[in-house]
Amino acid sequence: MEANVTQVGDSLTVRIGNYQKGVVLPTFLAGMKVAHAGYEEKWLAIEFRKKEMAGVG
């Protein structure tokens, strides 16, 4: 089954089939964005990356 991960601010919602779970992220992850979510063997792994700053560079 495919995992659908949605992040809004410090809130993360994970949907797998008919199952849905909401999680409040710790402060250090709330400032990041979900880069990838997928299975590693039987576990769901969610990777986070720093948000890009607009106009920098």
C-alpha positions in Angstrom: 0.0 0.0 0.0 1.1 3.5 -0.7 1.6 6.0 2.1 0.3 9.5 1.6 2.1 12.0 3.9 0.8 15.6 4.2 2.5 18.3 6.3 1.0 21.6 7.3 3.2 23.6 9.7 4.0 21.4 12.7 1.3 18.9 11.9 1.9 15.7 9.9 -0.9 13.4 8.6 -0.1 9.9 7.4 -2.6 7.9 5.4 -2.2 4.3 4.5 -5.3 2.7 2.9 -8.2 3.5 5.3 -5.9 4.3 8.2 -5.1 7.9 9.1 -2.8 9.2 11.9 -2.1 12.8 12.8 1.2 13.6 14.5 2.5 16.9 16.0 6.1 17.3 14.9 8.9 18.4 17.3 10.0 22.0 16.8 13.2 21.1 14.9 11.1 19.2 12.3 8.3 21.8 12.0 10.8 24.1 10.2 11.6 21.4 7.7 9.6 19.9 4.8 8.9 16.2 3.9 11.3 15.3 1.1 10.4 11.7 0.7 8.2 9.0 2.4 8.4 5.4 1.5 8.9 1.9 2.9 12.2 0.5 4.0 11.5 -3.2 4.4 8.3 -3.2 6.6 8.9 0.3 8.1 7.6 3.6 6.9 10.6 6.1 6.6 10.0 9.8 6.2 12.9 12.0 5.2 12.9 15.7 6.0 14.9 18.5 4.4 15.4 22.2 5.2 13.0 24.5 3.5 14.5 26.6 0.7 14.6 30.3 1.4 13.0 32.4 -1.4 15.2 34.9 -3.0 18.5 33.6 -1.5 21.4 33.0 -3.8 
